[in-house]
Amino acid sequence: MTLPNEMTAIEISSFGGPEVLRPAKRPLPQLAADEVLIKVAAAGINRPDILQRTGGYAPPPGASDLPGLEVAGEIVAVAPGVSSWQIGDKVAALVAGGGYAEYCAAPAPQCLAIPKGFDMIHAAALPETFFTVWTNVFERGGLKAGETFLVHGGSSGIGTTAIQLAHQFGAKVITTVGSDEKAASCRQLGADVAINYRKSDFVTDVMLATNKKGVDLILDMVGGDYINRNLTCLGMDGRLVMIAFLQGAKAEVNFAQVMVKRQTITGSTLRPRSVAQKASIAAALKAQVWPLLDAGKVKPQIYKTFPLAEASEGHRLMESSAHTGKIVLTL
């Protein structure tokens, strides 16, 4: 296959609103050791893309300045020494940037085969959310069958993934959402309890649903005043995992209750982690989660797709929070 010298990509022309995302011509990515070049068929939109666009989340050193953290497509070139993939293989890949483009370089260990029966749009919706949920809910959070799990933002890409996986692995799932329609969607995905936080206090409802015991694990991307409310919702030996701060990263915390209830507070980011660390997550997903995808027991929820050139419209939709599930760019 003869590859072009340049490609169309979506640049962040300056920090600001969705309108700063603009098509541009870029040279094809040059492959580093242990990388593959993917002809992108679809790319997922994620909250970190919004942060990067507004100037709040710089790419890690050496990463592409283009937005986009997950892609699906066909491998069209491999770096010398790559033996795990061949030209023509169809993969979904987690990348540190560069996904909003016709071609994207990806570390070979961060690629996964497209699950059985999946189209490219559904495949592109997998990497960022599934890597994030697996490492935070199951590895850091240690969720086990029989435990009770609370995930905020249940209608988001992260939320819909976390609900499905926690349900499949035998946990009781509670989630918070902003409308009755979203609550119904989350219950269909496996949530046992879905709380409309606009209508009731989630702390009261969580304690009611757990007979005042509280939950074992919380996945939170809200922060702000949710931090103390989360600690109230956690039971003995409960774990709080933070992955984002939509309402702020600071709170005044009474650590006496943390001590008395033996609670754990932790958190992580995915993008700056090493290829070796991400490869370890990919291997766990391949062994533990990909069989569920192949069997049709878990599937990313696609809310809407946009052509690559309309990436700004995809960002506007994500910022409105009107969606349930994933927003994907198509090529």
N, C-alpha and C positions, 0 to 999 in steps of 0.2 A: 504494500500500500504506500503510495506517495503522499506524504503529509505536506500541508501548506506551510508557508513560512510565518504566516500571521493568522490571528483569529479574532473574532469579536468577543469582547468581554464587557462586563459592567463595572465601571470605575466609580469610586467615591470622589467626585470632582472637588469637593470641599466639605467640611463637616457641616451638617445641618439636617434639614427635613428630607423626606423621601425624594424630593425633586433633584437632590444632588447626585442621585444614581444615574449615570449616563453611559450609553454604549460607546465603546472606543475600540480601536484596533491595537492589539498587543502581539509581540512575537510569541511563538509557541513556547511553553515552559521547557527549560533544559533539565533533563533528568539527572538527579544526584544518584549516588550509589544506593542500591536496594529500592529504587522507585520504579513505578510504572506510569505510563501516560494513558489517560482515559479520554476517549471521545465522549463527551458528556451528553447524555440523553435527557437527564433531569437533575435538578439540584434543589435541595430543601432550603427553606428560609427558617432562621432561628433567631431567638432574642439577642444572642451575642452579635448578630449581623447589624441589628438596630443600634446597639451600643457602639459598635465600631463606626457606623455611619455618623453618629453624633459626636464622635471624638472621645468616647469613654472606654474604649477597649482596643488598645493597639495590638496588632499582630505580634506573635512571638518573634524573636530574632531569627532571620533567615526565612520566615514564612512569606508567602505572597501578600501584597497589599490589597489584593482584590478580596471582596467579601465572599462568603460561601464556605461552609464547614462540612458539607456532605454532598456526595454526587452518586449517580449510578450511570453506567454506560459500558462501552466496550474498550478493552485494552488494545491500543494500537502501537505501542512500543514498550520495551522493557529495558532497564539498565543492565549492563553486563553483570553476571553473577546471580541475577534473579532466577530462581528455579521453581518458585511456588506458583507462578502464573505465566501464561503464554499469550501471545498476540491472538486476539479473537475471543478470549475469555470475557464473559459478562459479569461485572462485579458492582457491588455497592462499596463505597469507601468513605472513611472518616479522614478529613484533611484539615490542616491548620489555617487554610485560606485558599482562595483561588477557585472556588466552586462555581461562581457566577461567570462562566466562560464556556466556549465551545470545546476547549481541551483543558485538562487539569492533571497535574502531577500528584501522585499519591504514594506514600510509603507502602511497599508490597505487604508488610505484615498488618496494615490497617485496612486491607481489602477483604471482603467476604463475598462468597458466591451468592448470586441472586436466589432467594428461596423459591421453591417449586410453586408454579402458578402465578408468580408475581410479575407485574409489568414494571417498566422502569420508573414510573411515577411512585408506585408504592415502595419500590426498592430504595429510591432516593430519600424517602422519608424515614429510613431505618437508622443510619449510623449515629448521628448526633444524639438523638433521644435514647436509643437503646444502649449505647455506650454509657451515657450519663446515668440512666436509671440503674443499669446493672452495677456499676461501680459504687454508686451512692446508696442504693436501697439494699442490695444484697451483699456487697463486699464491705463497705464502711458501716452501713446500718445493720448488717447481720440479720435481716428479716428471715424468720423461720415459719414453717407451717404452724397454724394454730395461734399465731400472734395477731394483734390488731394494729393496723397500719393506717395512718392519716396522711393523705397527700392533698396539699392546697393546689388550687388551679387545676382541678380535675379535667377541665375541658381543653387544656393546652396540649401541645404535642407531648411534653414530658408527662403531664397528668394522665392522658389517655393510655400512654405506654405503661406507666407505673401501675395503674388500676388493673390492666390486663395481666401483667406479669405477676403482681402480688396475688391476684385471684388464682392464677394457674398454679402458683407455688403454695397454695393452701392457706393464705392469710385472710383474715376478715378485713375488708377495705372500707374506710370512711373517706369521703372527699368533700371539699368545699368548692362551690361554683357560684356564678353571679346571676343565674336565672333558673326558673323551673324547667325550661326546655333543656338546658345543659345538664341539669340534675337527672332528667330522664335518660339522656344519652349516656351518662356515666353509669347509671344503674344497668343499662343494657350491656355495657362493657364488663360488668362484674363488680361494681361497687355495691356493697351491702347497704350503706347509708350515704346519701348525697344531700348536703346541707346548702341551702341557698343563703349565703352570708348577708344578702341584702334584706332578708326577711327575719332572720333570727341570729342570735349570738352563737357562734360555732362552739365556744367553750361549753356553754350550757348543753347544747345538743350532743357534743362528744361525750360529756360525762354521763348524760342520760343513756346514750347508746352502749356505754361500757359499764353500767351499774356502778358508776362513780370510781371505777378502778383507774380510768385513764388508758391511754394507748401505749403500745410498746415502742413504736417508731413513728416519727413524723418526717416527711420530706417537704421542705419549705423553700419557696423562691420569692416570698413576699417581704420578709424582714419587718423592720419598723416596729409598730406596736404588736405585730403578730409574735414577736420573739418571746415576750413575757406570757402571752396567752398560750403559746405552744407549751411552755414549761408547765403551766397550770394543767394542760391537757395530758401531759406525760405521766404515766404511772411509775411505780417502783422500777428501778433499773431501766427506765425509758431512755431512748436515744433520739436526739434532734439532729437532723442533717440539713445544713444550709447549702443551697446551690446558687442563689441569686438574691437580690435585694431591691425589688420593685418599689418598696416604700421606705428604703433607707437601710444603711448597714449598722446603725448605732441604736442601742437601747440601754437603759439602766436596769440591771438585773440583780435581784436578790439571790445571791449564791447560797444562802442558807437552805432554801428549798431544793436546790440542785444537790447539795450535800446530803440532806435528810432523805431524799428520795433516790439517791445514788444515780443521778441522771448523767448522761453523757451528751455534750454538745460538740459537734464536729461539722466539717464541711469540706468542699473541694472544688477546684476548677479542673476542666478537662483539657482545654486547648494548649496550655503550656507544658503539659506532661510529655515525657520522653516517648520516642517511638517504641522503646522496649516496654514501657508501662502500658501504652495503648495496645501493643501487640498481645500483652497478657490478658487485657479485657476482651480483645477480639477472640482469643482462643477460648475464653470462658463462654462467650456468646455462642460461638460455633458449637460447643459441646452441650450447653444447657438450654439455649433459647432458640437456635436455628431449627432444631427438630419441631418445636412448637409452631414456628412459622411455616415450615414445610408441610405440617399436618393441618394448617388452616385454623389452629386454635387461637392464634394471636395474629392481629393484622393492624398496621398503622391506619389511622383514620384520616382520610384525605378530605379536607374541607373545600379547597379550591386550587386550581392551577392557573398560572399566568405564563405567557411567553417570556423568554429571557429579557427581551427589550422592555417589558412592562414590570421589571423588578420593583420599581418605585410604587406601583399599585399594590403589589404583594406586601410591601412594607407598610403601606397605609392601612391595609386590612389587618395586619398583625397588631399594629399599634391601637386599632379600634377595639381589640379583644372581642370582636363579634364572632370569631371563628370557634369551631370545635374540632380539634385535631390539627393536622398539618397543612401548611401552605407550600406549594412546590412550583418551581420554575421549570418550564419545558423548552426543549430545543428541537 
